[in-house]
Amino acid sequence: MKSILPLMSIAVIIVAIGIVWILVKAEDRMFTEEIENIPPSPEASVCTKDTDCPSNFACMQTCGPPVLQYPDDTPPKYFCQPKGYVQNCPICLAKHTLIDTPQGAVAVEDLQKGAPIWTVTSSGTRVVEKISQVSKVAVPSDHKMVKFMVEDGRILIVSPGHPTIDGRTVGNLAVGDEYDGSRVISADRISYDDGYTYDILPSGETGFYFANGILVGSTLH
């Protein structure tokens, strides 16, 4: 009788492991089926209101194309996206941001490819280069920007994902952080309803440029 008990215990353990394995596989299958039911591409889920979308999805306006095809001002379309989905775009400057050029400060939306612009070398020397790329990106109606200010009074409004000169993004700047020879005293998320954001890329070693007097990186490459 004593020799039978260990065998029975082993059998019970084996059965329990088998049951757990079956349950795990069943859960995996359900998860896979759930993923497969998600629309495979935005084109398959165009919408005009939330009720056009599957359960747990919302009708959201998407970002526009990376570079606007002039003169097409068609607003971004609406697609079904999972509720809580955060779009990682656009990552550019607000309209009317002033860019430092040899001719003075020029609004970013008025700059053209080939125009001269102030940038810096990898050693930090301020030099004149030419603009190699420009972009204009349509934004969703609920897009948020970061309005940040440094101690010397310079202020910039830019998308949270825009690159800084030290390997971060603007959305990661916090009050007290040192930046571009000064210190951040405010960094707030604000609504933005101008329809488009803008960016440029200077030629040269860094691709940095001065926006409202603040040195920033570029989203373009």
MARPA-747701 format. One line per field, with one value per residue: x, y negated, z of N, C-alpha, C in turn; chain; residue in three letters. Coordinates in nm, 3 decimals, always signed. Each point is the difference from the previous one (the first is absolute). Layout:
nX (X ...);
nY (Y ...);
nZ (Z ...);
caX (X ...);
caY (Y ...);
caZ (Z ...);
cX (X ...);
cY (Y ...);
cZ (Z ...);
chain (A ...);
res (ALA ...);
***
This chain:
nX (+0.084 +0.109 +0.032 -0.130 +0.010 +0.134 -0.037 -0.095 +0.094 +0.088 -0.095 -0.029 +0.130 +0.017 -0.110 +0.047 +0.122 -0.061 -0.073 +0.109 +0.065 -0.107 -0.007 +0.134 -0.005 -0.104 +0.068 +0.110 -0.082 -0.061 +0.123 +0.045 -0.115 +0.022 +0.132 -0.035 -0.086 +0.121 -0.062 +0.042 -0.080 +0.044 +0.044 +0.014 +0.030 -0.027 -0.011 -0.119 -0.032 -0.001 -0.128 +0.086 +0.055 +0.086 -0.043 +0.018 -0.062 +0.074 -0.083 +0.125 +0.027 +0.055 +0.131 +0.042 +0.025 +0.117 -0.021 -0.057 -0.089 +0.070 -0.116 +0.015 -0.110 -0.016 -0.097 +0.067 +0.000 -0.118 +0.062 -0.043 +0.021 +0.082 -0.097 +0.041 -0.013 +0.132 -0.028 +0.106 -0.089 +0.025 +0.120 -0.079 +0.036 -0.043 -0.110 +0.068 +0.053 +0.081 +0.056 +0.115 +0.008 +0.093 -0.122 +0.016 -0.092 -0.023 -0.130 -0.008 -0.128 +0.084 +0.068 +0.097 -0.002 +0.125 -0.091 +0.073 +0.071 -0.019 +0.113 +0.037 +0.133 +0.066 +0.081 -0.116 +0.081 -0.045 -0.065 +0.019 -0.114 -0.037 -0.127 +0.012 -0.085 -0.126 -0.080 -0.119 -0.038 -0.104 -0.072 -0.025 -0.129 +0.035 +0.084 +0.094 +0.038 +0.131 -0.041 +0.128 +0.043 +0.107 +0.093 +0.067 -0.118 +0.086 -0.093 -0.035 -0.082 +0.003 -0.009 -0.061 -0.018 +0.002 +0.106 +0.066 +0.091 -0.062 -0.068 -0.069 -0.123 -0.065 -0.076 +0.131 -0.007 +0.067 -0.082 +0.097 -0.040 +0.130 -0.013 +0.086 +0.082 -0.118 -0.110 -0.063 -0.091 -0.039 -0.087 -0.093 -0.093 -0.011 -0.123 -0.012 -0.046 +0.129 -0.028 +0.117 +0.100 +0.117 +0.088 +0.128 +0.089 +0.087 +0.077 +0.107 +0.076 -0.084 -0.041 +0.072 -0.101 -0.011 -0.088 -0.045 +0.118 -0.074 +0.116 -0.048 -0.036 +0.014 -0.124 +0.058 +0.024);
nY (+0.120 +0.006 +0.105 +0.019 -0.050 +0.022 +0.118 +0.010 -0.040 +0.083 +0.096 -0.039 -0.005 +0.117 +0.046 -0.051 +0.048 +0.114 -0.013 -0.035 +0.098 +0.076 -0.048 +0.015 +0.117 +0.027 -0.052 +0.067 +0.103 -0.025 -0.019 +0.110 +0.062 -0.051 +0.029 +0.120 -0.028 -0.048 -0.107 +0.066 -0.096 -0.129 +0.040 +0.103 -0.116 -0.054 -0.113 -0.031 +0.107 -0.004 -0.019 -0.059 -0.006 +0.105 +0.092 -0.091 -0.048 -0.105 -0.090 +0.007 -0.129 +0.040 +0.021 -0.109 -0.014 +0.066 -0.010 -0.117 +0.055 -0.112 -0.064 +0.128 -0.064 +0.119 -0.015 +0.039 +0.126 +0.061 +0.070 +0.126 -0.042 +0.090 +0.007 -0.123 +0.024 -0.014 -0.097 +0.057 -0.092 -0.111 -0.033 -0.100 -0.114 -0.088 -0.033 -0.085 +0.121 -0.083 +0.011 +0.016 -0.106 +0.000 +0.017 +0.064 -0.020 +0.124 -0.018 +0.108 -0.040 -0.105 +0.091 -0.008 +0.113 +0.005 -0.044 -0.109 +0.064 -0.048 +0.067 +0.115 -0.006 +0.114 -0.101 -0.032 -0.005 -0.124 +0.065 -0.051 +0.065 +0.095 -0.034 +0.125 -0.015 -0.003 -0.012 +0.042 +0.024 +0.059 -0.064 +0.096 -0.010 +0.114 -0.041 +0.048 -0.118 -0.014 -0.079 -0.014 -0.042 -0.072 +0.000 +0.002 +0.066 +0.085 +0.000 +0.128 +0.007 +0.127 +0.095 +0.080 +0.058 -0.132 +0.032 +0.015 -0.083 +0.057 +0.040 -0.101 -0.004 -0.097 +0.107 +0.027 -0.123 -0.027 -0.062 -0.088 +0.063 +0.024 -0.109 +0.020 +0.025 +0.054 -0.031 +0.115 -0.098 +0.044 +0.102 -0.063 +0.096 -0.040 -0.043 +0.061 -0.110 -0.016 +0.130 -0.065 +0.086 -0.056 +0.036 -0.014 +0.018 -0.059 -0.034 +0.076 -0.017 -0.089 -0.086 -0.063 -0.067 -0.131 +0.046 -0.120 +0.013 +0.110 +0.055 +0.054 +0.127 +0.088 +0.011 -0.082 +0.085);
nZ (+0.000 +0.082 -0.078 +0.023 +0.126 -0.005 -0.054 +0.096 +0.089 -0.059 +0.000 +0.125 +0.026 -0.065 +0.058 +0.114 -0.030 -0.035 +0.109 +0.072 -0.063 +0.018 +0.124 +0.012 -0.065 +0.077 +0.104 -0.037 -0.021 +0.117 +0.056 -0.064 +0.030 +0.124 -0.007 -0.049 +0.098 +0.041 -0.050 -0.106 -0.042 +0.010 -0.121 +0.086 +0.062 -0.118 +0.067 +0.048 +0.072 +0.135 -0.031 -0.084 +0.121 +0.002 +0.085 +0.097 -0.108 -0.036 -0.050 -0.051 +0.004 -0.114 +0.013 -0.053 -0.131 +0.001 -0.129 +0.019 -0.079 -0.013 -0.024 +0.020 +0.039 -0.056 +0.091 +0.108 -0.043 +0.021 +0.095 +0.004 +0.124 +0.060 +0.088 +0.025 -0.132 +0.012 -0.084 -0.052 -0.029 -0.063 -0.042 -0.036 -0.058 +0.090 -0.068 -0.076 +0.024 +0.065 -0.121 +0.066 -0.080 -0.093 -0.053 +0.114 +0.095 -0.045 -0.022 +0.074 -0.006 +0.013 +0.069 -0.089 -0.068 +0.050 +0.088 +0.025 +0.093 +0.123 +0.016 +0.055 +0.016 -0.013 -0.023 -0.057 -0.103 +0.010 -0.097 -0.121 -0.016 -0.087 -0.016 +0.044 +0.104 -0.045 +0.105 -0.035 +0.126 -0.057 +0.091 +0.090 +0.008 +0.059 -0.095 +0.081 +0.041 +0.006 +0.096 -0.037 +0.119 -0.038 +0.096 -0.114 +0.006 -0.056 -0.095 +0.005 -0.106 +0.040 -0.090 +0.087 -0.120 -0.005 -0.077 +0.114 +0.048 +0.105 -0.109 +0.051 +0.047 -0.061 -0.031 -0.004 -0.049 +0.111 +0.083 -0.019 -0.113 -0.016 -0.077 -0.099 +0.100 +0.024 +0.066 -0.014 -0.017 -0.122 +0.002 -0.072 +0.009 -0.126 -0.022 -0.119 -0.059 -0.029 +0.018 +0.011 +0.000 +0.033 -0.092 +0.030 -0.097 +0.083 -0.102 -0.004 +0.106 +0.047 -0.092 +0.095 +0.057 -0.013 +0.088 -0.031 -0.061 -0.001 +0.030 -0.112 +0.008 -0.098 -0.044 -0.086 -0.101);
caX (-0.084 +0.088 +0.065 -0.098 -0.030 +0.083 -0.040 -0.124 +0.034 +0.062 -0.106 -0.080 +0.080 +0.002 -0.133 -0.012 +0.082 -0.071 -0.114 +0.053 +0.048 -0.119 -0.058 +0.089 -0.016 -0.132 +0.008 +0.080 -0.081 -0.098 +0.071 +0.034 -0.121 -0.036 +0.091 -0.031 -0.123 +0.030 +0.019 +0.141 +0.057 -0.096 -0.089 -0.110 -0.082 -0.036 -0.120 -0.041 -0.041 +0.041 -0.088 +0.044 +0.115 -0.027 +0.005 +0.131 +0.068 -0.056 +0.026 +0.099 +0.063 +0.141 +0.095 +0.010 +0.120 +0.121 +0.024 -0.120 +0.012 -0.067 -0.073 -0.103 -0.024 -0.101 +0.026 +0.023 -0.120 -0.032 +0.007 -0.025 +0.121 -0.032 -0.021 +0.121 +0.115 +0.065 +0.076 +0.132 +0.027 +0.123 +0.104 +0.060 -0.018 -0.123 +0.003 +0.050 +0.128 +0.101 +0.126 +0.113 +0.069 +0.085 -0.085 -0.085 -0.093 -0.101 -0.098 +0.037 -0.084 +0.040 +0.133 +0.003 +0.122 +0.107 +0.018 +0.105 -0.051 +0.102 +0.005 +0.125 +0.082 +0.005 +0.072 -0.083 +0.022 -0.115 +0.038 -0.109 -0.015 -0.123 -0.107 -0.002 -0.135 -0.107 -0.119 -0.124 -0.075 -0.136 -0.014 -0.136 -0.064 +0.025 +0.145 +0.055 +0.138 +0.067 +0.045 +0.099 +0.067 +0.123 +0.013 +0.032 -0.120 -0.031 -0.117 -0.020 -0.113 +0.046 -0.058 +0.075 +0.101 +0.107 +0.131 +0.081 +0.140 +0.075 -0.044 -0.132 -0.108 -0.053 -0.097 +0.070 +0.056 -0.071 +0.041 +0.129 +0.100 +0.084 -0.016 +0.050 +0.062 -0.092 -0.071 -0.143 -0.082 -0.137 -0.016 -0.141 -0.070 -0.107 -0.070 +0.054 -0.105 +0.039 -0.015 +0.125 +0.127 +0.103 +0.137 +0.103 +0.127 +0.117 +0.116 +0.105 +0.039 -0.093 -0.142 -0.066 -0.032 -0.052 -0.144 -0.028 +0.124 +0.036 +0.061 -0.071 +0.032 -0.098 -0.061 +0.031 +0.132);
caY (-0.120 -0.116 -0.021 -0.052 -0.141 -0.092 +0.007 -0.076 -0.142 -0.039 -0.003 -0.121 -0.114 +0.002 -0.042 -0.144 -0.070 +0.009 -0.093 -0.136 -0.018 -0.016 -0.132 -0.101 +0.004 -0.055 -0.146 -0.049 +0.005 -0.108 -0.126 -0.006 -0.031 -0.138 -0.083 +0.014 -0.073 -0.142 -0.035 +0.010 -0.126 -0.110 -0.005 +0.093 -0.044 -0.142 -0.025 -0.139 -0.009 +0.116 +0.116 +0.070 +0.084 +0.116 -0.023 -0.037 -0.088 -0.134 -0.065 -0.104 -0.066 +0.037 -0.102 -0.013 +0.057 -0.062 -0.124 -0.037 -0.013 -0.125 -0.086 +0.083 -0.030 +0.093 +0.032 +0.142 +0.083 +0.064 +0.145 +0.068 +0.032 +0.050 -0.105 -0.023 -0.005 -0.130 -0.015 -0.055 -0.096 -0.039 -0.035 -0.120 -0.131 -0.074 -0.106 -0.131 +0.009 -0.079 +0.072 -0.091 +0.006 -0.118 -0.114 -0.028 +0.106 +0.029 +0.100 +0.131 +0.036 -0.078 +0.041 +0.087 +0.079 -0.076 -0.129 +0.003 +0.015 +0.019 +0.129 +0.011 +0.117 +0.096 -0.063 -0.107 -0.127 -0.044 -0.016 -0.008 +0.109 -0.013 +0.094 +0.111 +0.055 -0.065 +0.085 -0.056 +0.120 -0.021 +0.052 +0.027 -0.114 +0.005 +0.008 -0.076 -0.049 -0.041 -0.140 -0.007 -0.129 +0.006 -0.112 -0.128 -0.053 +0.062 +0.090 +0.077 +0.092 +0.107 +0.129 +0.071 +0.091 -0.068 +0.025 -0.107 +0.008 +0.088 +0.138 +0.021 -0.065 -0.114 +0.049 +0.049 -0.112 -0.027 -0.123 +0.016 +0.056 -0.093 +0.017 -0.106 -0.107 -0.058 +0.100 +0.005 -0.046 +0.051 +0.091 +0.034 +0.049 -0.091 +0.038 -0.064 +0.010 -0.070 +0.088 +0.060 -0.033 -0.023 +0.029 -0.024 +0.066 -0.068 +0.082 -0.019 +0.111 +0.037 -0.011 -0.084 -0.136 -0.084 -0.026 -0.101 -0.020 +0.121 +0.099 +0.128 +0.093 +0.010 +0.133 +0.043 +0.061);
caZ (+0.000 +0.008 -0.130 -0.096 +0.028 -0.081 -0.140 -0.014 +0.010 -0.127 -0.100 +0.024 -0.045 -0.146 -0.045 +0.028 -0.100 -0.127 +0.003 -0.010 -0.138 -0.085 +0.026 -0.057 -0.145 -0.033 +0.016 -0.112 -0.121 +0.009 -0.021 -0.142 -0.075 +0.029 -0.077 -0.142 -0.030 -0.012 -0.141 -0.034 -0.046 +0.011 -0.114 +0.023 +0.112 -0.010 +0.080 +0.020 +0.140 +0.080 -0.022 -0.122 +0.036 +0.085 +0.144 +0.053 -0.094 -0.011 -0.128 +0.028 -0.115 -0.005 -0.043 -0.145 -0.060 +0.051 -0.071 -0.073 -0.146 -0.037 +0.095 +0.061 +0.141 +0.050 +0.141 +0.028 +0.007 +0.127 -0.003 +0.127 +0.075 +0.135 +0.100 +0.076 -0.090 -0.007 -0.125 +0.021 -0.106 -0.064 +0.096 -0.062 +0.061 -0.022 -0.099 +0.043 +0.071 -0.071 -0.020 -0.023 -0.130 -0.020 -0.035 +0.114 +0.040 -0.103 +0.043 -0.053 -0.113 -0.118 -0.045 -0.118 -0.020 -0.061 +0.067 +0.103 +0.136 +0.103 +0.069 +0.075 -0.029 +0.110 +0.111 +0.053 -0.071 -0.079 -0.141 -0.098 -0.095 -0.077 +0.035 -0.095 -0.005 +0.075 +0.009 +0.054 +0.036 +0.051 +0.136 +0.045 +0.065 +0.145 +0.021 +0.111 -0.015 +0.123 +0.006 +0.107 +0.016 +0.078 +0.093 -0.066 -0.065 -0.129 +0.005 -0.123 -0.005 -0.087 +0.032 +0.106 -0.051 -0.075 +0.062 +0.057 -0.045 +0.090 -0.010 +0.059 -0.073 +0.075 +0.098 +0.119 +0.077 +0.125 +0.068 +0.068 -0.090 -0.073 -0.144 -0.088 +0.077 +0.097 +0.080 -0.029 +0.113 -0.019 -0.114 +0.010 -0.119 -0.040 -0.122 -0.121 -0.101 -0.122 -0.115 -0.048 +0.065 -0.101 +0.038 -0.101 +0.025 -0.057 -0.033 +0.100 +0.086 +0.108 -0.033 +0.101 -0.041 +0.108 -0.009 +0.104 +0.072 +0.072 -0.089 +0.000 -0.107 -0.109 -0.019 -0.136 -0.012);
cX (+0.088 +0.065 -0.095 -0.021 +0.090 -0.038 -0.126 +0.027 +0.060 -0.105 -0.085 +0.075 +0.001 -0.133 -0.018 +0.079 -0.069 -0.116 +0.047 +0.045 -0.117 -0.061 +0.085 -0.014 -0.132 +0.001 +0.081 -0.081 -0.103 +0.067 +0.035 -0.120 -0.040 +0.086 -0.036 -0.125 +0.021 +0.021 +0.147 +0.063 -0.105 -0.100 -0.123 -0.096 -0.026 -0.130 -0.034 -0.044 +0.034 -0.085 +0.032 +0.107 -0.041 +0.004 +0.144 +0.084 -0.070 +0.039 +0.090 +0.057 +0.150 +0.088 +0.003 +0.126 +0.124 +0.034 -0.122 +0.027 -0.080 -0.067 -0.112 -0.011 -0.108 +0.029 +0.022 -0.133 -0.019 +0.002 -0.033 +0.133 -0.041 -0.016 +0.125 +0.125 +0.054 +0.084 +0.133 +0.038 -0.102 +0.101 +0.073 -0.038 -0.137 +0.018 +0.044 +0.125 +0.107 +0.134 +0.111 +0.065 +0.090 -0.079 -0.092 -0.091 -0.111 -0.095 +0.028 -0.080 +0.039 +0.137 -0.008 +0.132 +0.104 +0.027 +0.111 -0.060 +0.117 -0.013 +0.128 +0.076 -0.003 +0.077 -0.077 +0.020 -0.120 +0.046 -0.125 +0.004 -0.127 -0.102 -0.006 -0.137 -0.097 -0.119 -0.116 -0.092 -0.137 -0.014 -0.146 -0.057 +0.027 +0.150 +0.044 +0.145 +0.057 +0.041 +0.101 +0.077 +0.126 +0.018 +0.027 -0.115 -0.034 -0.112 -0.013 -0.121 +0.032 -0.065 +0.087 +0.113 +0.115 +0.134 +0.066 +0.144 +0.082 -0.056 -0.134 -0.108 -0.056 -0.098 +0.063 +0.064 -0.086 +0.052 +0.129 +0.109 +0.082 -0.017 +0.047 +0.050 -0.090 -0.067 -0.150 -0.078 -0.147 -0.001 -0.140 -0.056 -0.116 -0.066 +0.057 -0.099 +0.035 +0.002 +0.125 +0.115 +0.108 +0.138 +0.092 +0.123 +0.112 +0.104 +0.105 +0.015 -0.109 -0.147 -0.077 -0.033 -0.065 -0.147 -0.042 +0.123 +0.049 +0.053 -0.069 +0.052 -0.108 -0.057 +0.037 +0.143 +0.045);
cY (-0.126 -0.029 -0.057 -0.151 -0.096 +0.001 -0.080 -0.151 -0.051 -0.013 -0.125 -0.123 -0.009 -0.048 -0.152 -0.082 +0.000 -0.097 -0.144 -0.028 -0.022 -0.139 -0.111 -0.005 -0.060 -0.152 -0.062 -0.005 -0.112 -0.135 -0.019 -0.035 -0.144 -0.096 +0.004 -0.076 -0.150 -0.033 -0.006 -0.130 -0.109 -0.003 +0.088 -0.052 -0.151 -0.024 -0.149 -0.024 +0.130 +0.124 +0.074 +0.104 +0.121 -0.038 -0.024 -0.082 -0.135 -0.058 -0.121 -0.059 +0.030 -0.119 -0.004 +0.065 -0.070 -0.132 -0.030 -0.010 -0.124 +0.014 +0.076 -0.030 +0.090 +0.036 +0.150 +0.076 +0.058 +0.152 +0.056 +0.037 +0.054 -0.115 -0.013 -0.009 -0.142 -0.007 -0.069 -0.095 -0.112 -0.046 -0.127 -0.127 -0.061 -0.103 -0.131 +0.008 -0.070 +0.076 -0.101 +0.024 -0.123 -0.125 -0.042 +0.117 +0.015 +0.107 +0.133 +0.036 -0.075 +0.041 +0.098 +0.076 -0.086 -0.134 +0.011 +0.002 +0.014 +0.139 +0.001 +0.124 +0.094 -0.056 -0.118 -0.135 -0.034 -0.031 -0.010 +0.123 -0.026 +0.104 +0.109 +0.064 -0.089 +0.095 -0.076 +0.119 -0.036 +0.068 +0.030 -0.121 -0.003 +0.006 -0.091 -0.037 -0.028 -0.147 -0.007 -0.131 +0.021 -0.132 -0.134 -0.054 +0.059 +0.103 +0.071 +0.091 +0.105 +0.132 +0.075 +0.088 -0.065 +0.019 -0.126 +0.016 +0.095 +0.143 +0.032 -0.048 -0.111 +0.045 +0.052 -0.111 -0.027 -0.129 +0.027 +0.057 -0.111 +0.026 -0.124 -0.120 -0.067 +0.114 -0.007 -0.044 +0.039 +0.088 +0.058 +0.052 -0.094 +0.052 -0.079 +0.020 -0.074 +0.090 +0.072 -0.033 +0.002 +0.042 -0.027 +0.081 -0.081 +0.103 -0.025 +0.121 +0.048 +0.004 -0.083 -0.137 -0.074 -0.033 -0.088 -0.019 +0.122 +0.102 +0.135 +0.090 -0.002 +0.141 +0.058 +0.053 -0.003);
cZ (+0.000 -0.134 -0.104 +0.017 -0.077 -0.146 -0.025 +0.005 -0.130 -0.109 +0.013 -0.051 -0.153 -0.056 +0.019 -0.101 -0.135 -0.008 -0.016 -0.143 -0.094 +0.017 -0.062 -0.151 -0.043 +0.009 -0.114 -0.129 -0.002 -0.027 -0.147 -0.084 +0.020 -0.081 -0.148 -0.038 -0.008 -0.148 -0.036 -0.046 +0.013 -0.114 +0.019 +0.105 -0.003 +0.073 +0.000 +0.144 +0.071 -0.028 -0.129 +0.030 +0.084 +0.148 +0.044 -0.100 -0.001 -0.136 +0.026 -0.129 +0.005 -0.033 -0.152 -0.053 +0.052 -0.068 -0.086 -0.149 -0.043 -0.137 +0.071 +0.150 +0.059 +0.145 +0.021 +0.012 +0.140 -0.019 +0.138 +0.063 +0.136 +0.098 +0.086 -0.084 -0.008 -0.127 +0.027 -0.113 +0.012 +0.104 -0.044 +0.075 -0.030 -0.110 +0.064 +0.088 -0.082 -0.001 -0.030 -0.135 -0.012 -0.036 +0.116 +0.031 -0.105 +0.052 -0.069 -0.124 -0.128 -0.056 -0.116 -0.005 -0.072 +0.066 +0.105 +0.140 +0.095 +0.061 +0.083 -0.045 +0.120 +0.120 +0.059 -0.065 -0.088 -0.144 -0.087 -0.091 -0.081 +0.046 -0.107 -0.014 +0.078 +0.006 +0.063 +0.023 +0.055 +0.136 +0.033 +0.075 +0.150 +0.033 +0.114 -0.030 +0.139 -0.014 +0.114 -0.004 +0.084 +0.076 -0.068 -0.083 -0.134 +0.016 -0.134 +0.015 -0.105 +0.042 +0.101 -0.052 -0.074 +0.072 +0.054 -0.052 +0.086 +0.004 +0.063 -0.097 +0.087 +0.108 +0.128 +0.082 +0.123 +0.061 +0.079 -0.088 -0.065 -0.149 -0.073 +0.079 +0.101 +0.077 -0.030 +0.124 -0.015 -0.123 +0.008 -0.131 -0.030 -0.128 -0.118 -0.113 -0.129 -0.123 -0.046 +0.096 -0.107 +0.052 -0.118 +0.037 -0.063 -0.044 +0.107 +0.091 +0.095 -0.041 +0.101 -0.060 +0.117 -0.026 +0.116 +0.089 +0.077 -0.098 +0.015 -0.113 -0.106 -0.006 -0.136 -0.007 -0.146);
chain (A A A A A A A A A A A A A A A A A A A A A A A A A A A A A A A A A A A A A A A A A A A A A A A A A A A A A A A A A A A A A A A A A A A A A A A A A A A A A A A A A A A A A A A A A A A A A A A A A A A A A A A A A A A A A A A A A A A A A A A A A A A A A A A A A A A A A A A A A A A A A A A A A A A A A A A A A A A A A A A A A A A A A A A A A A A A A A A A A A A A A A A A A A A A A A A A A A A A A A A A A A A A A A A A A A A A A A A A A A A A A);
res (MET LYS SER ILE LEU PRO LEU MET SER ILE ALA VAL ILE ILE VAL ALA ILE GLY ILE VAL TRP ILE LEU VAL LYS ALA GLU ASP ARG MET PHE THR GLU GLU ILE GLU ASN ILE PRO PRO SER PRO GLU ALA SER VAL CYS THR LYS ASP THR ASP CYS PRO SER ASN PHE ALA CYS MET GLN THR CYS GLY PRO PRO VAL LEU GLN TYR PRO ASP ASP THR PRO PRO LYS TYR PHE CYS GLN PRO LYS GLY TYR VAL GLN ASN CYS PRO ILE CYS LEU ALA LYS HIS THR LEU ILE ASP THR PRO GLN GLY ALA VAL ALA VAL GLU ASP LEU GLN LYS GLY ALA PRO ILE TRP THR VAL THR SER SER GLY THR ARG VAL VAL GLU LYS ILE SER GLN VAL SER LYS VAL ALA VAL PRO SER ASP HIS LYS MET VAL LYS PHE MET VAL GLU ASP GLY ARG ILE LEU ILE VAL SER PRO GLY HIS PRO THR ILE ASP GLY ARG THR VAL GLY ASN LEU ALA VAL GLY ASP GLU TYR ASP GLY SER ARG VAL ILE SER ALA ASP ARG ILE SER TYR ASP ASP GLY TYR THR TYR ASP ILE LEU PRO SER GLY GLU THR GLY PHE TYR PHE ALA ASN GLY ILE LEU VAL GLY SER THR LEU HIS);
***
